[in-house]
Amino acid sequence: MPRPRPLRDRPVARQVLVLQVGTVLLLVVVGILMASYDARRDSRSRATQRAVAVAQTVADSPAVREALRSADPTAELQPWAEEVRRDTDTDFVVVMGLDRTRYTHPDPTQIGRKFVGDLGDAPRGEVFTQQYTGTLGPSVRSVVPVEDGGEVVALVSVGITVSDIDRGLRRDVTIVVLCGLLVLLLGLTGAWLLGRRLHRVTHGMGEQELARMYEYYSAVLHSVREGLLLLDGSGRVQLANDEARRLLALPEDVVGRPVEDLGLAPGLVAAARGRTAESDDLYLAGERMLVVSAAPARWDGRDVGSVVTLRDHTELRSVTGELEVVRRLTESLRSQNHESANRLHTVVSLIEMGRPGDAVEFATSELQVAQLLTDQVVGAVEDPVLAALLLGKTAEGAERGIDLAISGTVPAGSSIPARDLVTVVGNLVDNAFDAVALVDPRRVAVAFEGDAGTLVVRVGDSGPGLDAEAAGRVLDRGWTTKAEPGTGRGLGLALVVQVARKHDGDVAVGRSGLGGAEFTVTLRTGTAP
């Protein structure tokens, strides 16, 4: 049998509900008691005031003074006093002489007997009130003097029994209790609704579970090497860990702001707001190439937002780009090796055929062409890595029937790293080769120009070019490979833009003199970090 959880680890919603119910119950009980006490005090006060008012009215009546002068005051006062008692809803109206002899009484057998109770200062012209147990039981009474010619000639006592007061009090208390029960019912209903909502929000967890979850999740989220963004259903950032803030250069007040207002790449924003899962897509954010995975977040079958993970892929992509250049160069060398073998077989065959002169002429002409091309490339580009890249691209272009023309020179003493030059030239030439693959003639031109402080690289082609919409989007920050599936152009251009920004330069798209598109990359030497 499972052991029950200790009280402190019970669901927070249940603890809050118990606390609210107890608080509401206590407030209602205390309110009822205080209201009952106040009603009791007010009922006694109202009864006393009513007794005084009735007694003063009777004492001031000329009929009372006239009856007192008669030989038998009771005969005139008794019927009148009973009528006043019934009309004012009091329990007794007693008119008495200064010697306490009663002239009137609700019980006729008490007429002529002595008044029971204190008179206070009433014989001296003052109003006196008290609670006293008389012939009719406990009562709240008042004694008022009857004055005639400035002298006190009699007294009037009016009383209301405590039992009668208590009957009225019970009615008042019943109303108070009913109102209190209604308030209690409303309070319990509100507490139950609030507890139910709190139970749903906290998923039935206790305060220790919530505390552990917060502490552990906070520690994990801020220590992982991956960036993490949590967005709600309306696209507002609800959580951004330290790595996400670093990779995306997010402001301090990012929480609660729409993701569209953070200046992120359009593709990255679209991925974050997407309704379908995306895994390991590449996006450009500032100077970083990020691997982004996004997935909708659901709870109990409802969409609560999305989860976006980020990984810095900048250095790895740069190395991958260099490896791709080496791979392409290797393939080019392999094809040249195959071509060289064919040419060697041709020379050998000419010699075996007894035609050594033709063999020498064929071999020297091929060597002369290759040497002229090598001299042209090396003369234009002193950097051996970039020169090797261009020679490989020339050989690749020859295999694909593409004429690659190289002009201009890289300024001497340029401080731009060879890795960056390979990234720019390699990706632009690859894009140009893809652009002219289906046209005729197939021509690509690479031009270098600049001085000691600036290097400009232009790559144009004879392809179909870019329309206005494509030209406006091709360099958008974060334009991914999915913009044109299978071409890889979005990623290559993103790397080119990254290198240009790294060297405080820019990339421009225009129309080439060959009829297609032309990309112009401007790099400032000596500005890279």
C-alpha positions in Angstrom: 0.0 0.0 0.0 1.6 3.3 -1.0 2.4 5.7 1.8 0.6 9.0 1.7 2.7 12.0 0.8 3.5 14.4 3.7 1.3 17.5 4.0 4.1 19.8 2.7 4.4 17.8 -0.5 0.7 17.6 -1.3 -0.6 19.4 -4.3 -0.3 23.2 -4.0 -3.9 23.6 -5.3 -5.2 21.4 -2.5 -3.3 23.3 0.2 -4.5 26.6 -1.2 -8.1 25.3 -1.3 -7.9 24.2 2.3 -6.4 27.5 3.4 -9.0 29.5 1.4 -11.9 27.4 2.8 -10.6 27.8 6.3 -10.1 31.6 5.8 -13.6 32.0 4.3 -15.2 29.9 7.1 -13.4 31.8 9.8 -14.3 35.2 8.3 -18.0 34.3 7.9 -18.2 32.9 11.5 -16.5 35.9 13.0 -18.7 38.2 10.8 -21.9 36.4 12.0 -20.8 36.7 15.7 -20.0 40.3 15.4 -23.2 41.1 13.5 -25.2 39.2 16.1 -23.5 41.1 18.9 -24.1 44.4 17.2 -27.7 43.5 16.5 -28.3 42.5 20.1 -26.7 45.8 21.3 -28.7 47.8 18.8 -32.0 46.0 19.7 -31.6 46.9 23.4 -30.6 50.5 22.5 -33.6 50.8 20.2 -36.0 49.3 22.8 -34.7 51.8 25.4 -35.1 54.7 23.1 -38.6 53.7 22.1 -39.6 53.3 25.8 -38.3 56.7 26.6 -40.1 58.3 23.6 -43.4 56.7 24.5 -43.1 57.6 28.2 -42.3 61.2 27.4 -45.2 61.4 25.0 -47.6 60.1 27.6 -46.1 62.3 30.3 -46.5 65.4 28.1 -50.2 64.6 27.3 -52.7 67.2 28.8 -55.1 64.3 29.2 -52.8 62.7 31.8 -52.5 65.9 33.8 -56.2 66.4 33.7 -56.9 62.8 34.8 -54.5 63.1 37.7 -56.5 66.0 39.1 -59.6 63.9 39.1 -60.8 61.9 42.1 -60.3 58.6 40.2 -57.4 58.8 37.8 -57.5 55.1 36.9 -61.0 55.3 35.4 -59.7 57.7 32.7 -56.1 56.7 32.4 -56.4 52.8 32.3 -58.3 52.6 28.9 -56.2 55.3 27.4 -52.9 53.7 28.6 -53.8 50.3 27.2 -54.6 51.9 23.9 -51.2 53.6 23.8 -49.5 50.3 24.8 -51.1 48.4 21.9 -50.5 51.2 19.4 -46.8 51.6 20.3 -46.1 47.8 20.6 -44.8 48.1 24.2 -45.4 45.7 27.0 -46.6 48.1 29.7 -47.5 51.7 30.2 -47.8 52.5 33.9 -48.8 55.9 35.3 -48.1 56.1 39.0 -48.1 58.7 41.8 -45.0 59.9 43.5 -45.7 57.3 46.2 -45.3 54.5 43.5 -49.1 53.7 43.5 -50.0 52.4 40.1 -53.0 54.1 38.3 -52.6 51.9 35.2 -51.2 48.5 34.4 -51.7 45.8 31.8 -52.7 43.4 34.6 -55.7 45.2 36.3 -55.0 43.2 39.5 -51.7 45.2 39.8 -53.5 48.6 39.8 -53.3 50.3 43.2 -50.2 48.3 44.2 -46.7 49.7 44.5 -44.5 50.0 41.4 -41.6 47.5 41.5 -38.3 48.9 40.4 -36.0 51.9 40.8 -37.2 55.4 40.0 -33.7 57.0 39.8 -33.9 60.8 39.5 -37.3 60.7 37.9 -39.0 62.2 41.0 -36.6 65.2 40.6 -37.5 65.8 37.0 -35.0 63.5 35.2 -35.4 60.7 32.8 -34.4 57.3 34.2 -33.8 54.0 32.3 -32.8 50.5 33.4 -33.3 46.8 32.9 -35.2 45.3 35.7 -37.3 42.2 36.5 -40.7 43.3 37.5 -44.2 41.7 37.6 -44.0 40.9 33.8 -40.5 39.6 34.0 -37.2 41.1 32.9 -37.8 44.3 30.9 -36.1 47.4 29.5 -38.0 50.3 31.1 -37.9 54.1 31.4 -39.3 56.4 34.1 -40.3 59.9 33.1 -41.8 62.6 35.3 -45.2 64.2 34.7 -45.0 67.9 35.5 -47.9 70.3 36.2 -47.2 73.9 36.9 -43.4 73.3 37.1 -43.8 70.6 39.7 -43.5 66.8 39.4 -47.0 65.4 40.2 -46.7 61.8 38.9 -44.5 59.4 37.0 -44.9 57.4 33.8 -43.0 54.1 33.3 -43.0 52.4 29.9 -41.3 49.0 29.4 -40.5 46.4 26.8 -39.9 42.9 28.0 -36.6 41.2 27.3 -38.4 38.2 25.7 -40.1 40.5 23.2 -36.7 42.1 22.4 -35.1 38.7 22.0 -37.8 37.7 19.5 -37.0 40.7 17.3 -33.3 39.9 17.8 -33.8 36.3 16.6 -35.4 37.6 13.5 -32.4 40.0 12.9 -29.9 37.2 13.7 -31.6 34.8 11.3 -31.3 37.3 8.5 -27.6 37.8 9.4 -27.0 34.0 9.5 -28.7 33.5 6.1 -26.6 36.3 4.6 -23.5 34.8 6.2 -24.3 31.4 4.7 -24.8 32.9 1.3 -21.4 34.6 1.6 -19.9 31.4 2.8 -21.4 29.5 -0.2 -20.1 32.1 -2.6 -16.7 32.1 -1.0 -16.4 28.3 -1.1 -17.5 28.3 -4.7 -14.9 30.9 -5.6 -12.2 29.0 -3.6 -13.1 25.8 -5.4 -13.0 27.4 -8.8 -9.6 29.0 -8.0 -8.3 25.7 -6.6 -9.4 23.9 -9.7 -7.6 26.4 -12.0 -4.5 26.3 -9.8 -4.5 22.5 -9.9 -4.7 22.7 -13.7 -1.9 25.2 -13.9 0.4 23.4 -11.5 -0.5 20.0 -12.9 -1.3 18.7 -9.4 2.3 19.1 -8.1 3.3 20.0 -4.6 5.5 23.0 -3.6 8.6 20.9 -3.2 8.1 19.4 -6.7 7.6 22.8 -8.2 10.7 24.2 -6.4 12.8 21.2 -7.5 11.5 21.5 -11.1 12.3 25.3 -11.2 15.8 24.9 -9.6 16.8 21.9 -11.8 15.3 23.2 -15.0 16.8 26.6 -14.5 20.2 25.0 -13.8 20.0 22.8 -16.9 18.7 25.5 -19.2 21.4 28.0 -18.4 24.2 25.4 -18.4 23.6 23.5 -21.7 25.7 24.4 -24.7 22.7 24.7 -27.0 20.5 27.8 -27.2 16.9 27.3 -26.3 13.9 29.5 -27.1 10.4 28.9 -25.8 7.6 30.7 -27.6 3.9 30.8 -26.6 1.0 30.4 -28.9 1.1 34.0 -30.0 4.8 34.0 -30.8 6.0 35.8 -27.7 9.3 34.7 -26.1 8.7 33.0 -22.7 12.2 31.7 -22.1 15.7 32.3 -23.6 18.7 30.7 -22.0 22.2 32.2 -21.9 23.4 30.5 -25.0 20.4 31.6 -27.0 20.9 35.2 -25.9 24.6 35.0 -26.9 24.0 33.4 -30.3 21.1 35.7 -31.3 22.4 38.8 -29.5 19.1 39.1 -27.7 18.3 42.1 -25.5 17.8 41.8 -21.7 14.1 42.4 -21.9 13.5 39.7 -24.5 11.0 37.8 -22.4 7.4 38.7 -23.4 8.4 40.3 -26.7 7.2 39.0 -30.1 9.8 37.0 -31.9 9.2 39.2 -35.0 10.4 42.3 -33.1 13.9 40.8 -32.3 15.5 41.6 -35.6 16.1 37.9 -36.4 16.4 36.3 -39.8 13.1 35.9 -41.6 13.8 32.3 -42.2 14.6 31.8 -38.5 11.4 33.6 -37.5 9.4 31.5 -39.9 10.9 28.3 -38.5 10.2 29.4 -34.9 6.5 30.2 -35.7 6.1 27.1 -37.9 3.4 24.6 -37.1 5.5 21.6 -38.3 8.7 20.2 -36.8 12.0 21.1 -38.6 15.3 19.5 -37.7 18.8 20.8 -38.2 18.2 23.5 -40.7 20.9 26.1 -41.3 20.2 29.8 -40.9 22.5 32.9 -40.8 22.2 35.1 -37.8 24.5 38.0 -37.8 28.0 36.5 -38.3 27.0 33.1 -37.2 25.7 30.1 -39.0 23.2 28.3 -36.8 21.8 24.8 -36.9 18.1 25.3 -35.9 15.6 22.7 -34.8 12.0 23.8 -34.1 9.0 21.7 -33.0 5.5 22.6 -31.8 4.9 22.3 -28.1 1.7 20.5 -27.0 0.1 19.7 -23.7 -3.0 17.7 -23.2 -3.7 17.8 -26.9 -3.6 21.6 -27.2 -0.9 23.8 -28.8 1.0 25.9 -26.2 3.7 27.3 -28.5 7.0 26.1 -29.9 10.5 25.0 -28.8 13.5 26.2 -30.8 17.0 24.9 -30.3 20.1 26.6 -31.7 23.7 25.4 -32.2 26.6 27.4 -33.5 27.8 25.9 -36.7 30.0 28.7 -38.0 33.4 27.1 -37.6 32.3 23.7 -38.7 30.7 25.2 -41.9 33.9 27.0 -42.7 35.9 23.8 -42.3 33.3 21.9 -44.3 33.6 24.5 -47.0 37.3 24.1 -47.2 36.9 20.3 -47.3 34.4 20.7 -50.1 37.0 22.8 -52.0 39.6 20.1 -51.5 37.2 17.4 -52.6 36.4 19.3 -55.8 40.1 19.9 -56.4 40.8 16.2 -55.8 38.1 15.3 -58.3 39.5 17.8 -60.8 43.0 16.3 -60.3 41.6 12.8 -60.7 39.9 13.8 -64.0 43.1 15.5 -65.1 45.1 12.4 -64.3 42.7 10.4 -66.4 43.0 12.9 -69.2 46.8 12.9 -68.9 46.8 9.2 -69.1 44.9 9.4 -72.4 47.3 11.9 -73.7 50.3 9.8 -72.6 48.8 6.8 -74.4 48.4 9.0 -77.5 52.1 10.0 -77.4 53.3 6.4 -77.0 51.1 5.3 -79.8 52.5 8.0 -82.1 56.0 6.9 -81.3 55.1 3.2 -81.9 53.7 4.2 -85.2 57.0 5.7 -86.2 55.8 9.3 -86.0 58.0 10.8 -83.2 57.7 14.3 -84.6 53.9 14.3 -84.3 54.3 12.9 -80.8 56.6 15.7 -79.7 54.4 18.4 -81.2 51.3 17.0 -79.5 52.9 16.7 -76.1 54.5 20.2 -76.2 51.3 21.9 -77.4 49.4 20.4 -74.4 52.1 21.4 -72.0 52.2 24.9 -73.4 48.4 25.4 -73.0 48.6 24.1 -69.4 51.6 26.2 -68.6 49.9 29.4 -70.0 46.8 28.7 -67.9 48.9 28.2 -64.8 51.0 31.3 -65.4 47.9 33.3 -66.0 46.2 32.2 -62.7 49.4 32.4 -60.6 50.1 35.8 -62.1 46.7 37.1 -61.1 46.6 35.3 -57.7 49.7 35.1 -55.6 48.0 33.1 -52.8 48.7 29.4 -53.6 45.5 28.1 -52.0 43.3 30.5 -54.0 45.4 29.7 -57.2 44.9 26.0 -56.7 41.1 26.6 -56.3 40.9 28.5 -59.5 43.0 26.0 -61.4 40.7 23.2 -60.1 37.6 25.3 -61.1 39.1 25.8 -64.5 39.6 22.1 -65.0 36.1 21.4 -63.6 34.7 24.0 -66.0 36.5 22.4 -68.9 35.0 19.0 -68.1 31.5 20.6 -67.9 31.9 22.6 -71.1 32.1 25.9 -69.2 34.6 28.6 -70.2 36.0 30.1 -67.0 37.8 33.5 -67.6 40.0 35.0 -64.9 41.1 38.6 -65.0 42.6 41.3 -62.8 44.9 40.6 -59.8 44.7 40.3 -56.1 46.5 43.3 -54.6 49.9 42.4 -53.1 50.1 42.4 -49.4 46.4 41.7 -48.9 45.7 40.6 -45.3 42.5 38.6 -46.1 42.9 35.0 -45.0 43.0 32.4 -47.7 40.1 30.6 -46.0 37.9 33.6 -46.5 38.9 34.0 -50.1 38.3 30.4 -50.9 34.8 30.6 -49.3 33.9 33.7 -51.4 35.3 32.6 -54.7 34.4 28.9 -54.4 30.8 29.5 -53.5 30.2 32.2 -56.1 31.9 30.1 -58.9 29.9 27.0 -57.9 26.7 29.1 -58.1 27.7 30.5 -61.5 28.5 26.9 -62.8 25.0 25.8 -61.7 23.4 28.9 -63.3 25.0 28.2 -66.8 24.5 24.4 -66.7 21.4 24.5 -69.0 22.4 27.5 -71.3 24.6 28.0 -74.3 27.2 29.4 -74.4 28.4 28.5 -70.9 30.6 31.3 -69.7 31.7 32.4 -66.3 34.0 35.4 -65.5 36.0 36.0 -62.3 37.6 39.4 -61.9 39.8 40.8 -59.1 40.5 44.4 -58.5 41.3 46.8 -55.6 44.2 48.3 -53.7 46.0 47.8 -50.4 42.9 48.6 -48.4 40.1 47.0 -50.5 39.6 43.9 -52.5 36.7 43.6 -54.9 35.7 40.2 -56.3 33.2 40.0 -59.2 31.8 36.7 -60.5 29.4 36.9 -63.5 27.8 34.3 -65.7 25.8 33.9 -68.9 22.9 32.2 -67.2 19.3 33.3 -67.1 20.0 35.8 -64.3 17.7 36.8 -61.4 14.3 38.4 -61.6 13.5 41.4 -59.4 11.9 39.2 -56.6 14.8 36.7 -56.5 17.4 39.5 -56.6 15.7 41.1 -53.6 15.6 37.9 -51.6 18.8 36.1 -52.5 20.9 38.0 -50.0 18.2 38.1 -47.2 19.7 37.2 -43.9 18.7 33.7 -43.1 17.7 32.6 -46.6 18.1 28.9 -46.3 18.8 26.1 -48.7 15.0 25.3 -48.6 14.3 28.4 -50.6 15.5 26.4 -53.6 15.7 22.7 -52.6 18.7 20.9 -53.8 20.7 23.8 -55.1 22.6 24.8 -52.0 22.7 28.4 -53.1 21.1 29.8 -50.0 23.8 28.3 -47.8 26.7 29.3 -50.1 25.5 32.9 -50.4 24.9 33.0 -46.6 28.6 32.1 -46.1 29.7 34.7 -48.6 27.6 37.4 -46.8 29.1 36.3 -43.5 32.7 36.7 -44.8 31.8 40.1 -46.3 30.4 41.3 -43.0 33.4 39.9 -41.2 35.6 42.1 -43.3 33.4 45.2 -43.0 32.3 44.8 -46.6 29.1 44.0 -48.5 27.6 41.9 -51.3 25.8 43.4 -54.3 23.7 41.7 -57.0 23.5 43.0 -60.5 23.5 42.2 -64.2 26.6 40.7 -65.7 28.1 41.8 -69.0 27.7 38.1 -70.1 23.9 38.4 -69.8 23.4 36.7 -66.5 23.7 37.6 -62.9 26.8 39.2 -61.3 27.8 39.1 -57.6 30.2 41.8 -56.4 31.8 41.2 -53.1 33.8 44.1 -51.4 36.2 43.2 -48.7 38.2 45.7 -46.5 41.6 44.4 -45.7 42.8 44.5 -42.2 39.3 44.8 -40.6 38.7 41.2 -39.7 38.8 40.5 -35.9 
